[in-house]
C-alpha cells in the first residue's frame, strides 16, 4: 500500500509505550484531528492495560479502541520515537507510517521542533499536539532547518499579578500552534535586561515578534527591533491597558514605533472595541487566553451541596461586598443547607487607579460588613491558595464574581471553574461576557451605570444562586473555534492616535513624575465617574442604563446610614458620601441584611437610587 493513498489518514494504530505522557499526547493528537479539524479519524491502541483514565480526559467523535490485535493493512502506524534516547518533549519526533515497518520510503517524519518547547507546561503540550495535527492535515512534513523564526518576547514585569503569570503561560502556549516544518518559535526572556549581542541577533533574524506585554523592558526591545529590522511584523497582546485607551504606550514612549499593520491580540471583544477608540486605524483579533484547551472535556458536577466561592485579588473593583449583600438575602437558606461563602485571596491595595482613588483598607471593610450583617458563621476568609487547592474547592462550589474591574477582560478563575464543570455566577461585564461564546451554564447578573460608577444588584446574585441550587446538576459545554491568524506582513504605515487618546495623553503628560512603582499605575486618566471617556469605556464593557426608580419593592444598601440631618454612605471605592436631608419623609424602606426601616423623601430616595445604594428586590 502506498503511503500517499493513506492521505488524508482515516485509521491510526499506536503501540502502547507504557508511558502515560506519550499515550496522552497521541490521544490529544487524535482528539484534535476529530474535534478541531473535523476529521473522521479513528484510533486503535494496542495495549495490555486499561487506559480509560486517559481516554476519558478528552472529547471524542469516535472513541479510541483498546485492543491486543496487530495493525491492519488499512491502518497507519503512529510511532513516537526517541532521537539519541532523548525524551519526546526534549527532541523526540513522531513518525507516521503506512505500514508496520517503520523504516523505508513509506515512513514520514514530523519535524522534531514541533515537539520541542522552551517551557514545560500542560497547555504547551496541547499546543504542540495541535501543531502536529496541523502538519498531518497539510502534509507538511520534515525539514532539516526551519527557514522562519517567530520570537515570543517576555519579561519578569508580567509577575506583578498571579493572573498575569498564568495569562503569559497561556499566550506562549497559544503561539506554539504556529510552528510548522519551516517555522520555529523561540522564547526571548528579558527579565535580566537587554543583552546587546543576543537581542541584536534576534531582532534582525526574526520574521515576527510576539510581545506578551508592553512594559518598561519590552518597550526598549520594540524600539530596538524597529530600528534594526523595520520589516519585522509585531503582534502585541493588549490585555492590560485597554480600559485606559492604552495610555501606557505613551508613557513607555513607543507610540512612534507602532504601525497600522501590527496586530493587537485582545482577550475579549470589549477590549477590541476600546482599542478602536484609541487609534484611528488598528488591526485587532480577539483570542481568549485559554482557547487552546477547548478540546478537553468539562466534568459533570453535582450541585446538591454547593458552597459559594470567590478566588482572586481582594480589590475594590472586584465588588466582593455585593456578594456578601447577596449572602445576607439568602442567609436562612444557606444555614439550613449548611452552605458557606468562602473568599480566597490577598489584598492588593490598588483602589481605583484610573481615577486616582487609593485603596482604603478594603479587606478590613469587608470584615466589618460581615460582622455588621451577622454573617460571621456564613462568610469565611482565607489566604490565596495554589491552583490545585483552588480546583479542589471549585469542584464543591459555585464560583461567584460580580467584578466591575476596569480590566476584567477575561476571567481566568471563571474559565477554570467552567472547565471543571462548576456553575458560575458572573457580572455581565468585559471578558466575562465572552465566556458565553464557549460555555453554557453561566448565570449572568447585570451591571448598571450609576453616578458613582458601575454597580450590581445583590438581589440578582441571590436569585442566581437559588436557581443553581434548585438544579440537580450542571455541565459546561464547550464550543470550538480554532481559526488561525494570518501573520503576513505588508507595507507599514504609522499608527495614529485618535482625538480621544490624544486628549488623555495631554492630561497625563505633566500630571506627576511617573515610574513603575508609583500608584496609581498610569496616573489620573479620568476626571471622575462622569468623565465622558470613562463612561464610554464602562458602556463598552457592559454597563447598562439604570432604569427609573420604582415606587415599591426596594431595599437600601447596608453601606447607608440615615442620620437626622444627613445621609452618610461609606463606600470602599469612593470614600464617604454625604447628602443633606431635606423634604418630608414619606417613603418607607427596609435596609438589606438588618431589621432597620428608614423613612426617606422622594429626593433622598432618588439620590440613593441614582448612586447605586437602593436595590430593586424583584428580579427582571
BELMO-V508103 format. One record per residue. N is the residue number from 0. RES is the residue in three letters. OMEGA is omega in degrees with one decimal (NA if undefined). Layout:
N;RES;OMEGA, N;RES;OMEGA
//
This chain:
0;UNK;-180.0, 1;UNK;-179.0, 2;UNK;-176.9, 3;UNK;178.0, 4;UNK;-179.3, 5;UNK;-176.9, 6;UNK;-7.5, 7;UNK;-176.1, 8;UNK;176.3, 9;UNK;-178.4, 10;UNK;-177.3, 11;UNK;-178.4, 12;UNK;-177.9, 13;UNK;175.7, 14;UNK;-179.2, 15;UNK;-179.0, 16;UNK;-174.9, 17;UNK;175.5, 18;UNK;-174.6, 19;UNK;178.9, 20;UNK;179.8, 21;UNK;178.3, 22;UNK;179.1, 23;UNK;178.9, 24;UNK;178.5, 25;UNK;177.9, 26;UNK;179.6, 27;UNK;178.2, 28;UNK;-178.4, 29;UNK;177.3, 30;UNK;178.8, 31;UNK;176.9, 32;UNK;-179.3, 33;UNK;-170.4, 34;UNK;-174.0, 35;UNK;-176.7, 36;UNK;174.8, 37;UNK;179.3, 38;UNK;178.5, 39;UNK;-177.2, 40;UNK;177.6, 41;UNK;-178.6, 42;UNK;171.0, 43;UNK;174.9, 44;UNK;176.2, 45;UNK;-175.2, 46;UNK;175.5, 47;UNK;-176.0, 48;UNK;179.0, 49;UNK;-178.4, 50;UNK;-176.7, 51;UNK;-177.5, 52;UNK;176.5, 53;UNK;-178.7, 54;UNK;-174.4, 55;UNK;177.6, 56;UNK;-169.3, 57;UNK;170.9, 58;UNK;-178.4, 59;UNK;163.8, 60;UNK;175.8, 61;UNK;-174.4, 62;UNK;178.9, 63;UNK;-179.9, 64;UNK;172.9, 65;UNK;-174.2, 66;UNK;173.0, 67;UNK;-176.9, 68;UNK;177.5, 69;UNK;-179.8, 70;UNK;177.8, 71;UNK;-177.3, 72;UNK;-178.4, 73;UNK;-174.6, 74;UNK;176.6, 75;UNK;-178.5, 76;UNK;169.4, 77;UNK;179.4, 78;UNK;172.7, 79;UNK;-178.8, 80;UNK;-176.4, 81;UNK;173.8, 82;UNK;-177.7, 83;UNK;177.6, 84;UNK;178.6, 85;UNK;176.6, 86;UNK;-175.9, 87;UNK;-175.3, 88;UNK;178.1, 89;UNK;174.6, 90;UNK;177.8, 91;UNK;178.9, 92;UNK;-179.5, 93;UNK;176.1, 94;UNK;172.9, 95;UNK;-174.7, 96;UNK;177.2, 97;UNK;179.1, 98;UNK;178.4, 99;UNK;177.0, 100;UNK;-171.4, 101;UNK;172.9, 102;UNK;177.5, 103;UNK;-172.7, 104;UNK;-178.8, 105;UNK;177.6, 106;UNK;180.0, 107;UNK;-174.9, 108;UNK;173.5, 109;UNK;179.0, 110;UNK;-170.7, 111;UNK;-179.7, 112;UNK;174.7, 113;UNK;178.4, 114;UNK;-176.1, 115;UNK;-179.9, 116;UNK;178.5, 117;UNK;178.3, 118;UNK;179.4, 119;UNK;-178.1, 120;UNK;-179.4, 121;UNK;-179.4, 122;UNK;178.9, 123;UNK;177.4, 124;UNK;176.6, 125;UNK;-178.6, 126;UNK;177.7, 127;UNK;176.8, 128;UNK;177.5, 129;UNK;179.7, 130;UNK;177.8, 131;UNK;178.2, 132;UNK;178.9, 133;UNK;178.4, 134;UNK;178.7, 135;UNK;-179.7, 136;UNK;-176.8, 137;UNK;-176.3, 138;UNK;-174.2, 139;UNK;-170.2, 140;UNK;-163.2, 141;UNK;166.2, 142;UNK;-175.5, 143;UNK;-177.0, 144;UNK;175.6, 145;UNK;-176.1, 146;UNK;-175.7, 147;UNK;-180.0, 148;UNK;168.9, 149;UNK;-178.1, 150;UNK;172.4, 151;UNK;-177.4, 152;UNK;-177.6, 153;UNK;175.0, 154;UNK;-177.1, 155;UNK;177.3, 156;UNK;173.9, 157;UNK;-176.6, 158;UNK;179.1, 159;UNK;179.9, 160;UNK;177.2, 161;UNK;-178.5, 162;UNK;178.6, 163;UNK;177.0, 164;UNK;179.9, 165;UNK;179.0, 166;UNK;-179.1, 167;UNK;177.0, 168;UNK;179.5, 169;UNK;179.0, 170;UNK;179.4, 171;UNK;-179.9, 172;UNK;-179.7, 173;UNK;-173.6, 174;UNK;175.1, 175;UNK;175.5, 176;UNK;-174.6, 177;UNK;171.2, 178;UNK;175.0, 179;UNK;-179.4, 180;UNK;-179.3, 181;UNK;179.8, 182;UNK;179.8, 183;UNK;-179.7, 184;UNK;177.1, 185;UNK;177.5, 186;UNK;176.2, 187;UNK;179.5, 188;UNK;-177.4, 189;UNK;-176.0, 190;UNK;-179.9, 191;UNK;179.4, 192;UNK;-178.4, 193;UNK;175.9, 194;UNK;-167.2, 195;UNK;-175.5, 196;UNK;-178.4, 197;UNK;-174.3, 198;UNK;176.7, 199;UNK;179.9, 200;UNK;179.8, 201;UNK;-179.7, 202;UNK;-175.7, 203;UNK;-173.8, 204;UNK;-175.7, 205;UNK;176.8, 206;UNK;-176.9, 207;UNK;175.8, 208;UNK;174.5, 209;UNK;-178.7, 210;UNK;-175.6, 211;UNK;-179.2, 212;UNK;174.9, 213;UNK;-176.6, 214;UNK;-179.8, 215;UNK;-177.2, 216;UNK;-177.0, 217;UNK;178.3, 218;UNK;176.0, 219;UNK;180.0, 220;UNK;177.5, 221;UNK;-179.5, 222;UNK;178.0, 223;UNK;-178.2, 224;UNK;-179.8, 225;UNK;175.7, 226;UNK;-175.2, 227;UNK;-173.3, 228;UNK;-176.8, 229;UNK;179.1, 230;UNK;-179.5, 231;UNK;178.1, 232;UNK;177.1, 233;UNK;176.6, 234;UNK;-178.2, 235;UNK;170.5, 236;UNK;-172.7, 237;UNK;-172.9, 238;UNK;-173.8, 239;UNK;-166.8, 240;UNK;-178.5, 241;UNK;-173.5, 242;UNK;174.5, 243;UNK;175.7, 244;UNK;176.3, 245;UNK;173.2, 246;UNK;-177.2, 247;UNK;-179.8, 248;UNK;174.1, 249;UNK;-176.7, 250;UNK;177.0, 251;UNK;174.1, 252;UNK;176.7, 253;UNK;-177.7, 254;UNK;-177.4, 255;UNK;-179.0, 256;UNK;-175.8, 257;UNK;180.0, 258;UNK;174.9, 259;UNK;-176.8, 260;UNK;175.0, 261;UNK;179.9, 262;UNK;178.3, 263;UNK;179.4, 264;UNK;179.6, 265;UNK;-179.5, 266;UNK;175.0, 267;UNK;-176.5, 268;UNK;-179.5, 269;UNK;179.1, 270;UNK;177.8, 271;UNK;179.1, 272;UNK;178.0, 273;UNK;179.1, 274;UNK;-179.3, 275;UNK;173.3, 276;UNK;-176.0, 277;UNK;-178.2, 278;UNK;-178.2, 279;UNK;179.0, 280;UNK;179.9, 281;UNK;-178.5, 282;UNK;-176.1, 283;UNK;174.3, 284;UNK;179.1, 285;UNK;178.5, 286;UNK;177.3, 287;UNK;-173.9, 288;UNK;-176.3, 289;UNK;-172.0, 290;UNK;-172.7, 291;UNK;-178.3, 292;UNK;-162.7, 293;UNK;178.1, 294;UNK;-179.7, 295;UNK;-175.9, 296;UNK;162.9, 297;UNK;-175.3, 298;UNK;174.9, 299;UNK;-176.1, 300;UNK;179.9, 301;UNK;-178.0, 302;UNK;-175.1, 303;UNK;-179.2, 304;UNK;-174.8, 305;UNK;168.3, 306;UNK;169.7, 307;UNK;-177.2, 308;UNK;164.6, 309;UNK;173.3, 310;UNK;177.7, 311;UNK;179.7, 312;UNK;174.5, 313;UNK;-171.9, 314;UNK;-175.3, 315;UNK;-176.9, 316;UNK;175.8, 317;UNK;168.7, 318;UNK;-175.9, 319;UNK;-178.8, 320;UNK;177.9, 321;UNK;177.4, 322;UNK;178.7, 323;UNK;176.1, 324;UNK;179.1, 325;UNK;177.7, 326;UNK;178.4, 327;UNK;-179.2, 328;UNK;-176.4, 329;UNK;-175.7, 330;UNK;-178.4, 331;UNK;178.3, 332;UNK;-178.3, 333;UNK;178.3, 334;UNK;179.6, 335;UNK;-177.3, 336;UNK;-179.9, 337;UNK;177.5, 338;UNK;179.0, 339;UNK;166.7, 340;UNK;-174.8, 341;UNK;-176.4, 342;UNK;-179.6, 343;UNK;175.6, 344;UNK;177.9, 345;UNK;-178.0, 346;UNK;-178.1, 347;UNK;178.3, 348;UNK;-175.6, 349;UNK;-176.5, 350;UNK;176.1, 351;UNK;-168.4, 352;UNK;-176.6, 353;UNK;176.6, 354;UNK;-176.9, 355;UNK;173.1, 356;UNK;-176.2, 357;UNK;174.9, 358;UNK;-174.7, 359;UNK;-175.1, 360;UNK;-171.7, 361;UNK;-178.8, 362;UNK;177.8, 363;UNK;177.5, 364;UNK;178.3, 365;UNK;176.0, 366;UNK;-178.4, 367;UNK;179.3, 368;UNK;-179.9, 369;UNK;-179.6, 370;UNK;-177.6, 371;UNK;-179.0, 372;UNK;178.0, 373;UNK;-175.4, 374;UNK;-176.0, 375;UNK;177.2, 376;UNK;-176.2, 377;UNK;-176.0, 378;UNK;-176.7, 379;UNK;-179.5, 380;UNK;179.5, 381;UNK;173.4, 382;UNK;176.8, 383;UNK;-176.7, 384;UNK;177.1, 385;UNK;-177.5, 386;UNK;-178.6, 387;UNK;177.8, 388;UNK;178.4, 389;UNK;-179.6, 390;UNK;176.4, 391;UNK;179.8, 392;UNK;-176.9, 393;UNK;178.3, 394;UNK;179.4, 395;UNK;-170.8, 396;UNK;176.4, 397;UNK;176.1, 398;UNK;-173.7, 399;UNK;178.3, 400;UNK;174.9, 401;UNK;-173.5, 402;UNK;169.0, 403;UNK;-179.2, 404;UNK;-175.7, 405;UNK;178.0, 406;UNK;176.1, 407;UNK;-169.2, 408;UNK;168.0, 409;UNK;-177.5, 410;UNK;-174.8, 411;UNK;179.2, 412;UNK;177.0, 413;UNK;177.2, 414;UNK;-178.5, 415;UNK;178.8, 416;UNK;179.5, 417;UNK;176.8, 418;UNK;178.1, 419;UNK;-177.4, 420;UNK;-179.2, 421;UNK;174.7, 422;UNK;179.9, 423;UNK;171.4, 424;UNK;-172.7, 425;UNK;168.9, 426;UNK;178.4, 427;UNK;-160.6, 428;UNK;171.5, 429;UNK;-179.8, 430;UNK;175.6, 431;UNK;-178.2, 432;UNK;-175.2, 433;UNK;179.9, 434;UNK;178.8, 435;UNK;177.1, 436;UNK;-172.6, 437;UNK;-176.8, 438;UNK;166.2, 439;UNK;176.5, 440;UNK;178.8, 441;UNK;172.6, 442;UNK;-179.3, 443;UNK;171.8, 444;UNK;-175.4, 445;UNK;173.6, 446;UNK;-175.2, 447;UNK;176.1, 448;UNK;176.8, 449;UNK;-179.0, 450;UNK;179.6, 451;UNK;177.6, 452;UNK;-177.0, 453;UNK;-179.2, 454;UNK;178.5, 455;UNK;178.2, 456;UNK;-179.6, 457;UNK;177.2, 458;UNK;177.3, 459;UNK;177.4, 460;UNK;-180.0, 461;UNK;179.4, 462;UNK;-179.5, 463;UNK;178.9, 464;UNK;179.5, 465;UNK;179.2, 466;UNK;179.7, 467;UNK;-178.7, 468;UNK;179.0, 469;UNK;-179.1, 470;UNK;178.5, 471;UNK;-178.7, 472;UNK;179.0, 473;UNK;175.6, 474;UNK;177.1, 475;UNK;-179.1, 476;UNK;-177.8, 477;UNK;174.9, 478;UNK;-168.6, 479;UNK;174.9, 480;UNK;-174.3, 481;UNK;179.9, 482;UNK;177.8, 483;UNK;-179.8, 484;UNK;176.3, 485;UNK;178.0, 486;UNK;178.7, 487;UNK;-175.9, 488;UNK;176.2, 489;UNK;-178.2, 490;UNK;-172.5, 491;UNK;175.1, 492;UNK;-179.3, 493;UNK;177.4, 494;UNK;-175.4, 495;UNK;177.5, 496;UNK;176.0, 497;UNK;175.9, 498;UNK;179.6, 499;UNK;-179.2, 500;UNK;178.1, 501;UNK;177.7, 502;UNK;177.8, 503;UNK;178.1, 504;UNK;178.5, 505;UNK;-178.8, 506;UNK;-174.0, 507;UNK;-172.6, 508;UNK;-176.3, 509;UNK;-174.0, 510;UNK;175.9, 511;UNK;176.9, 512;UNK;-172.2, 513;UNK;176.8, 514;UNK;-173.5, 515;UNK;-173.2, 516;UNK;175.2, 517;UNK;178.2, 518;UNK;-5.6, 519;UNK;-166.5, 520;UNK;-173.3, 521;UNK;-177.5, 522;UNK;-179.2, 523;UNK;-176.6, 524;UNK;-177.2, 525;UNK;-178.2, 526;UNK;-177.3, 527;UNK;-177.8, 528;UNK;179.0, 529;UNK;174.9, 530;UNK;-177.3, 531;UNK;178.9, 532;UNK;175.9, 533;UNK;-179.2, 534;UNK;178.5, 535;UNK;179.0, 536;UNK;-179.7, 537;UNK;-178.4, 538;UNK;176.9, 539;UNK;179.4, 540;UNK;174.5, 541;UNK;-179.3, 542;UNK;179.2, 543;UNK;-178.1, 544;UNK;173.4, 545;UNK;-179.4, 546;UNK;176.0, 547;UNK;-177.6, 548;UNK;177.9, 549;UNK;-179.0, 550;UNK;-175.8, 551;UNK;171.0, 552;UNK;179.1, 553;UNK;-179.1, 554;UNK;-173.3, 555;UNK;178.9, 556;UNK;175.8, 557;UNK;179.1, 558;UNK;-173.2, 559;UNK;170.3, 560;UNK;179.7, 561;UNK;179.2, 562;UNK;-177.6, 563;UNK;-173.1, 564;UNK;-178.4, 565;UNK;170.1, 566;UNK;-176.1, 567;UNK;179.3, 568;UNK;174.6, 569;UNK;-175.6, 570;UNK;-176.5, 571;UNK;-178.4, 572;UNK;-171.2, 573;UNK;-171.5, 574;UNK;-177.4, 575;UNK;175.2, 576;UNK;-179.2, 577;UNK;178.2, 578;UNK;-179.5, 579;UNK;-175.0, 580;UNK;179.5, 581;UNK;173.6, 582;UNK;-177.9, 583;UNK;-176.9, 584;UNK;-176.3, 585;UNK;-174.1, 586;UNK;-179.5, 587;UNK;-178.0, 588;UNK;177.3, 589;UNK;176.3, 590;UNK;-178.1, 591;UNK;173.5, 592;UNK;-179.4, 593;UNK;174.2, 594;UNK;-176.6, 595;UNK;171.4, 596;UNK;-179.8, 597;UNK;170.9, 598;UNK;-175.1, 599;UNK;173.2, 600;UNK;178.4, 601;UNK;-179.1, 602;UNK;179.2, 603;UNK;179.4, 604;UNK;-179.7, 605;UNK;178.3, 606;UNK;178.7, 607;UNK;-179.7, 608;UNK;-176.6, 609;UNK;178.2, 610;UNK;172.8, 611;UNK;-177.7, 612;UNK;167.5, 613;UNK;-176.7, 614;UNK;173.6, 615;UNK;-176.8, 616;UNK;179.1, 617;UNK;-179.5, 618;UNK;-179.4, 619;UNK;NA
//
